[in-house]
Amino acid sequence: MVGACRAAISHIPPRKPKAKVQDSRSKASPPIFRAQLPSRRLFLFSLPLSSFLLLPVPSFGDGNSATSDKFQHGSSSYAATLYDPVSPSEREASALVSQRVSQAVELLEKGRELQAQGDFNRALDYFSQVIESYKDLAFSEYARVGRALALYEVGDREEAIAEMEDVSISLKGYPEIHAALAAALYEDKHAALLAENQFAIATLLDPHFTDLSYVRDTKHWPPSLISSLQHFITLS
């Protein structure tokens, strides 16, 4: 019937009210004993010294650029004192070579000075000293050039020409020796074709050798060699 009330179901137990869950955070938790972590300062002191040596140099701002440069300069200077790539024996050998080079240059310049003064006999002695005592040095070949020019004036022309031919190979491309050899070949060997070849090399590298005043006033050639060059240029 519509108006009838529903009867209670007796076999279903009544619903119990929910128990309130207490927030565990509300209760005071028991103290927890933790092992104390090492401090940062103790950690830094425990690192090996090599770790600090490999650390990069700190970079400061623009305002501290001078301080940064000073710090980096001091660090590089200190590192340089720790390592020297040159051994004492190498340093001693280098000083000995420098001394020998200075002595050879002094003799070579003295020979050229005497050549400019027209004293070809004494110039020949100085050039010969460089060749005999310092032949292991590369620039001794330039002393051979001076020796060949002096020999052409005061010594044996055959020996002078042989010296010129030898130096024209070892100093190939050095215009003065090619020009001197051209003059000597034309005048003394009557080898016009060989002389033309040598003179073409010389003037290609330095056209001044076509000017007799240049070889006389600037290169200080001996008079006999200047005369031979004049005969070659004028084909006389």
C-alpha positions, 0 to 999 in steps of 0.5 A: 500500500502507498501509505504503508511505512517501511519496516526496519530491517532488523538483521543489518547492524547499525552504522557505527560512527567513524573514528577520528583519525588523529593527525600524526603530526599533531603528536610530538614525535620522539626525538631522532638521533642523527649522525652529525654531518661533516661541516663544509669547512671540515670537508675542504680541509680533508681535500688533498693539496693537489686539488687546490693546485688544479682549481681554476683562477677565480675571475673577478668583476670589472671593478676588480680587474686589476686585482684579478690580473695581479692574482693571475700574474702572481700565479703564472710567475709562481708556476714558472719558477716551479718548472724550467724546460731548459737544463743547465747544460743546454743553457751553457751550450746556448751561451757558448753558441751565442758567444761564437756567433758574436765573434764571427759577426765581429770578424765579418764586419771588420772584413767588410769595413776593410773592403770598403776602405780598399784594403783588400789584403787585410779584408782577405785575412778577416774573411778567411778567419771566419771561414776557417774558424766558424764554417759550421755557422750558416752566415760564413757563406757570406764571408766566402763572398767577400773572400772571393771578391778580395781574391779576385783583386789581390790573389789568384783569379782562378781560385776566386772564380772557383770560389764564386762558382761554389758559393753561387750554388750554396747561396743560390739566389744571392744576387751579388755572387751571381753578378760577380761570377758573370763579370769574371766568366765573361772577362777571364773565361770568355764564357759569354753564354754562362755569364749571361745566365748568371747576370740574368739571375742577378738582375732579376733579383736586384736590378741595381747591379746594372749600375757600376756606381752601385757596385763601386760605392755601395757594394765596394767591389774591387777595381778589377772586378768593376772593370770586368763588369763594365766590359761585360755590360758594354760587351767590350 
